[in-house]
């Protein structure tokens, strides 16, 4: 039987629209089963706590468990690869951050491309860093430190949590932008680096403010400036490095990603709920306890932050010739 042209076109249009209707219906129903949030760090750390905080919120709002799965190892690359290889259906998510953006250049042969293979979902938080020195260093300001470092070229030790860590690349960025020569001393983690900074075995460090603030307040360390673009509420009298080194900015951030090709409708739903969490006073207070500030943004803006971070740290890593240990 031959269909009238108008009826045929109507049926054809309906068939063409069907996939979009099904996608929207799936997104509206999502989630219908538990969702995994994979974290590349051990349980108990800041990233794990952040993931569990978001997971609890999403579970309560969306009616399905959001279960945190810790997969530490290979500087978070194991966790990222697990998500990249998962189905793009919204049921496997990745909590990741600055370290992943650094890894994109730091490691030569990763089996995935962060910008290409991870769909940005939502930013969560940003952790301010602080430029700090042992009190034996005579400098009390960033300009004084620059002058002191130039007068003692190659004699000042700069601690970090290891090659390719946020602390390391933050220090290398400072060196590049000021022309000072500091001797990098990598440690196996931030805690032993901080211990030696307090003990005077090393002289300067760029570290997460939350790790150091109690030592700063106790006078065991001297803070010269925060590394973020604006001052920190925790130390409001402390200037920014950028006040003296225009354009300098560094911090640690984290957010949620998903496998590429995850439906836009699901990403938008998750983004909306995560941003609602970041506006909640209890969530904001809990993030403040972790030394961080909320970082609400659209999925597109988070994608731009990821790409900009990969590009920024890639330039630093290549210029400083930073290699894995």
N, C-alpha and C positions, 0 to 999 in steps of 0.2 A: 504494500500500500504506500502510495506516494504522499508524504506529508505536505500540507500547504507551506509555502515559504515562510510566512510569519510564524507558524507554529514550530517549524524547524529551527529558525533563528532563536526563538524563545528557549527551546530545549537545549540548543548549543550554548547559549549564554549561561543557562543554569548549570550545565555540566562544567563550564569553565570556572564558574564561581564556587563550585563545590569544594575544591581543595582549601580555599581560603576560609570557607565556612567551617570546615572540619578543624582547621588549625585554631580558629578562634574558640570553637567548642572545647577542644582539648585544653587550651590555655585557661578557659574558665573553670574547667574541672580540675586542673592541676593544683596540687599533687593528689594522686589517688593511692599512693603508696609511699613508704619511707624514702627520704632523700639523703644521700651521703654528702658530707662536706669533708673533703680530703685536705689534711694539713701536713705540710712537710717538716714539722717540728715535733719533738716529743711532747707528751702530755704535761701540763703544769706551767708551761711558759706563756708569755704574753700572747703569742699568736693562737695558741690552743685555747686560752681563756676567751679571747675575742671571738673565735669561731663558735665556742659553746654559748657565749652570750647571744650571738646572732641566731644560732640554731634554736635556742630556747624560744626566742621571740617569734621566729618563723613557724615553729611548731604550734605555738599558741594561736597565731593568727591564721594559719593555713590548715590546721587540723590534721597534719600528718607529722610523724617524727622526722626531724632533721638531725641525723646522727653524725657526730664528728668521728672521723677515722684518721688516726695519726700514722703517717708514713714517712718518718724521718730518714735522712740519708742523701748522699750526693748533693749536699747544699740545696735541698728542696727540689732537685730535679726529678727524683723518683716520683714524688707526689704529682708534679706537673705532668709528667709523661703518662701517669695512670689516668689522669683526667682527659688528656688529649686523645687517648685511645678508647675512651668511653663513648657510649651512644649519646648523640646530641639531643637528648630528650628532657633535660632539666633535672634528672635524677642523680647526677653526679656533678658536684660543684667543687671548685678549688678556692681555698683561702690562700692568697699569695700576696707578695709585696715587693719592696725595693730590691730584695736579694734576687728575686727572679729576673728583674730588669737588668741587674748587674750581670747575672749568669749568662744572659743572652749573648754577650760579647766575651765574657771571661772564659767560657768554655768553647773550644773551637768546633766540636762536632756533636752538638746536642741533637737528639733524634726528633726534635720538634722546633718550631719557631714560635716564640711567645706571642708576638704581635699577630701572626697569621693564624695560629692554631687555637688560641684561647679567646673566646668571645667575652668582652668586658660586660659585667652585670651591674656592679655597684661599688663605689668606694666606701670604705668604712671609717678609717681613722688615720691620723698623721701623728707621728711621735717627734717632737722637737729634739734636736741635738744641741750640745753645748761644747764650746771650745774651752778647755780647762787645762790648767798647768799645776805642777807641784809648787807649793808655796816658796820653795827655794829659788824658783825662777824670778828674777827681779821685775819682770814686766807685769804691769797691772792693767794694761789696755791692749787692744789688738795692734795699734800702731807701735806701741813700745815693744811688743813681742816681735813684730816684723823687723824692727831695728836691731833688736837683740839677736835674732836668728841670723840676720845678715852679717852681724859682727862676729858671730860664732858659727859660721857656715860649716855644715857637715858634722857639728858636734852635739846637736840636740836630737834626742831620741823621741820618736813619735810612736806611741803604742796603738795597737788595733786588736780587734778580735780575730784577726787572721787575714791572709791575703784575699782580696776581693770582697771583704766585708764592707758594710756601709761606713764603718769608722775609717777603714783604709782609704776608700775612694774619696771620702769627704776630705781627708787630710791631703790626698794627692791633688784634689781640686784646689785647695787652699795654696799648695805649693805652686801650682801652675799659674794661678792668678796673682800671686805676690812675688814670685821669683826667689822664694827662700829655699834653702837646702836643709831638709830634715831627714834623719835616718829612720826608716820605717822598721819597727820591731813588731812582728806579728806574734800573737799569742793564740792558744787554743781556746778561744772564748773571751768574752768581755770581762768576766770576773777576775781572772788572773792578771789581765792587763791593768785593770783598775787597782788591784792590790799593789802592783809594782809602781804605778803612778803615785799612789799615796806614799809608798816607801822611798820614792826618789830614784829608783833604778831607771825610769824613763821620765821625760819632762813634760810632755804635752800629749793630749788625746782629744779626739772629737768623739763624744759618746752620747748615748741617749740620756736626756736630762733626768729621766726617772731613775736611772742607775746611779747617778752621781749627786742628786740634789741634797741628800742628807749629809754627805761628806762635804759638800760646798757650804752648807749651813753651819756645819761643825768647825769649819776653818781648816779641814784637812786637805782641801783642794781649793784653788782659786779659779773661779769662772771669769773668763774674759768677755764672752759674748755668746748669745744663742745663734744657731746657724739658720734658723727659719727667716722668712722674709719680714715677719713682724715679731715684736717682743712676746715673751711668754708670760702668761698670767701668774705662773708659779714663781718667777723671778722678774717682776715688772720693772725693776730699776736697771736690769742688765740690757745693754744695747745689743744690736744684731751685728754679726760679722759684716753684713752688707752695708752697714752704716760707714764702714771704713774701707771695704773692698767691694765697690759697686758691682752688683750682679751676682755676688756669691749667695747661694742658697742651697741647703741640703737638709734632708730629714728622712725619716723612715715612714713609709705608708703601707697600708694593706687594704685589700678589697676582695671581692668575690668574682670569680670567672667561671665559665662553662665551656664545654667543647664547642668548636666552631660549628656553625649551622644549627645551633640550638634555636628553636622558634623564637622570633622576636616577641611574640605575645607572652611567652613564658619569662623571657628576660625582663620585659617591661613590668610584669607582675611582681617579680622578685625585687626589682629596683624600687618600685613603689613601696613595698613593705619594709625593705632595709632602710630607706630614707625616713620612713615613719618611725622606725626604731631609733634612728640617730637624732630625732627631734624629741624623743621621750626623755623627761628629766631623769628618770632612774637609770636609763642606759647611758646618758651623758655623764652622770655622776660616776658610774662604774668605769667608763672609759677614762675619766679623769683620774681615777684611782690607779689606772695602768700607765698614767703619765702621757696620755694621748688626748687629742681633740677630735671630735667628729668630722668626717669629710664627706658630707652628702653631695651627690652630683648625679647627673644623668649617666646612662650607660655610655653615651657618645663622649661625654666629657671625661669619663674614666678611661675610655679607650685612648683619648688624646694624651692623658697623663702617662699611661703605660708607654706609648710610642715615644713621647718626649723623654721619659726616663731612660729608655733603652738607648736612645740617641745620645743623650747627655753623658751617661756613664760609659757608653762605648767609646766616645772621644777621649775621656779621661784614661780608660784602660789602655787604649792604643797609644796615646801620647806617653804615658808613664811606663808602657811595656809591662803591664802587670800580668803575671802568669800564675796558674794554680801551683800550689806547693807540691 
